[in-house]
Amino acid sequence: MKQTSYNWPAHIAPPVCEIKPKELIAHGDTRTDNYYWLNDFFKKGPDSTKVVDYLVAENKYYDTMMSGTKALQEKLYLEMKARIKEKDESVPFFKQGYFYYSRQVEGKDYFVYCRKKGTLGAPEEVLLDVNAMAEGHNYFSATGFAISPDNNLLAYGIDMLSRREYTIYIKNLQTGEIYKDAITDTEADPVWANDNKTIFYTAKNPVTLLSEKIKKHELETDAMQDKIVYEEKDPSNYIGVSKTKSDKYILITSQATLSSEIKWINADKPGDAFAVFQPRMKEVLYDVDHANNQFYIRTNLHAKNFKIVTCPEDKKDTSNWKDMVPHSDSILVQNFELFKNFMTVSERINGLTQLHIISLKDNASHYLAFDEPAYTASIGTNADYNTDVLRFNYTSLTTPASVYDYNMVSKEKKLMKQQEVLGDFKVGDYTTERAFATAKDGTKIPISIVYKKGFNKDGNAPALLYAYGSYGASTDAAFNSIRLSLLNRGFAFAIAHIRGGQEMGRYWYEDGKMMKKKNTFTDFIDCAQWLLDNKYTSTKHLYINGGSAGGLLMGAVVNMRPDLWNGVIAAVPFVDVVTTMSDPSIPLTTNEYDEWGNPANKESYDYMKSYSPYDNVEKKAYPNMLVTTGLHDSQVQYFEPAKWVAKLRAMKTDSNKLFLYTNMDAGHGGASGRFKPLKDKAREYAFFLALEGINE
């Protein structure tokens, strides 16, 4: 790939953020925040207009400095788009006499949600055309689709601001009428009772965005009069409502990081009061499903890596829980899917996902086999309770997303669909590897790597290292056609499976949270050092990327080892840890005390402060950085990255590039639709390529 140096526009001064010192005092410690005022747009304070003006000025500076990459950005966008099969269709799934699927229309951003009755040869019924619904909106999200038991009604949620506050609507599928019922401030999780007229849903606090109440709505009544059937008193818990696979029970789940509690009613009796399944226990998590007249429970009760137990319908407390899939220190039980005759368990062994098939008749079991060194296998959409066919998903860094049907009796596997990548993509042109870096405490950290054949491990090639590492979320090896635009230009791409995720089991997560959070950051640095030591790249060509809690990771490692990276993209980064976790009015704060700690506790305060990226900016050289955010972000408010960039600008001693880009129309997930997000990705890749001197 031809390399030249990118000519950055000269003598362009970046915006200067006004300093308005505010003292923040806790535990006798005073922190001075010069840019606290930037939260005024969120707080609807007197400086709201000035905040927006500052963000616009940063966008203008970014656009000016990156103006020479416009042609490259357009080229990247067009090649990313050209790999996508625009006219496409999902693999249909069967439920209650209908095949359901979605299809995508050429040139359109959103999907058309459809079904066919009885057979795939039947006439198509269009349930929702989201393209038509989204016209005229800068952002549009439709989700939470729930069909009534009689197949006649569709409940669904709409968000047009990207703050994950959904309004639930109901459509009559026989007449096409959209009912006047409009249920605002919800999680978009409607669950039908078996009477076809009652919906249970999760209501959100419109200020904190916490899920606080489960409500009950009856068709064609005023949603303002909906009855509260459950109210969560613990602000650290997330709540939600669901239905068992058997459709017999409706469940309310209340769960924090360390404990959970489930309540239930018979779905035939929506007027009943919810009863407790098993009262919450300290540091015990459990989730429940139902089939064959008994309950199946995944729990960590006396089982750090979780196990699956069963109990009778009428004896739900722990004294009646009987082990079915026992606990193992080396196998994490992630989730399970029930069928009439089988159970499929998703397990994680040595960092890789496995699918474990168990007969409910005789407990005979076997595993599906997968051959690649790094991959992702997961349970797919299995709505039909009576089938013996498991639908599962498979992908790797070189294998496009694939949907399989697996007959659990005959053990025959059938590929139903593989994501089609248009153009000259060939799986055999790329190589994937799995390696292990040694952390500073001796722990072996998995790394998944992919590159195009011909890649030279001489230290001169560019490499992009990605990680997340929080909430026990595992970042598995998966294909992404967008990423080909880097691989085809000589980049290697690597995922660091660092602690704080759950790739290697529950222990892995617990060793990267709370008072062990710094393991997440040092693991990432050690993975980077492994790439350097093994000549995949050098510090002049090493790039890193992470978003949200992964943006916290980016902020921490640029403070700890700014010398390792040539370029950094921190997307919607959670970087002002102490201040945000000290403010319960900010969405999600109270839900996350068990992840980060509560700064009201001095030990937690001191530990958070020791790594919080915003609090640890120093007068020193920093790498080239692009920081992105969304004005309407509900997960990490825009002012965290904005304050961080302002402080970095004021203190850094280098001449490297520092950009803040704010999407003024979107939130945490960025732009909506199929094609708009490609513009964002082209912008990010152009930043890395400009730093690398690749201009085409």
Secondary structure, 3 states (H helix, E strand, C coil): CCECCCCCCCCCCCCCCCCCCEEEEECCEEEEECCHHHHHHHHCCCCHHHHHHHHHHHHHHHHHHCHHHHHHHHHHHHHHHHCECCCEECCCEEECCEEEEEEECCCCCCEEEEEEECCCCCCCEEEEEHHHHHCCCCCCEEEEEEECCCCCEEEEEEECCCCCCEEEEEEECCCCCEEEEEEEEECCCCEECCCCCEEEEEEECCCCCCEEEEEEEECCCCHHHCEEEEECCCCCCEEEEEECCCCCEEEEEEECCCCEEEEEEECCCCCCCCEEEECCCCCCCEEEEEECCEEEEEECCCCCCCEEEEEECCCCCHHHCEEEECCECCEEEEEEEECCCEEEEEEEECCEEEEEEEECCCCCEEECCCCCCCEEEEECCCCCCCCCEEEEEEEECCCCCEEEEEECCCCCEEEEEECCECCCCCHHHEEEEEEEEECCCCCEEEEEEEEECCCCCCCCCCEEEECCCCCCCCCCCCCCHHHHHHHCCCCEEEEECCCCCCCCCHHHHHCCCHHHCHHHHHHHHHHHHHHHHCCCCCHHHEEEEEECHHHHHHHHHHHHCHHHCCEEEEECCCCCHHHHHCCCCCCCCHHHHHHHCCCCCHHHHHHHHHHCCCCCCCCCCCCEEEEEEECCCCCCCCHHHHHHHHHHHHHCCCCCCEEEEEECCCECCECCCCCHHHHHHHHHHHHHHHHHCECC
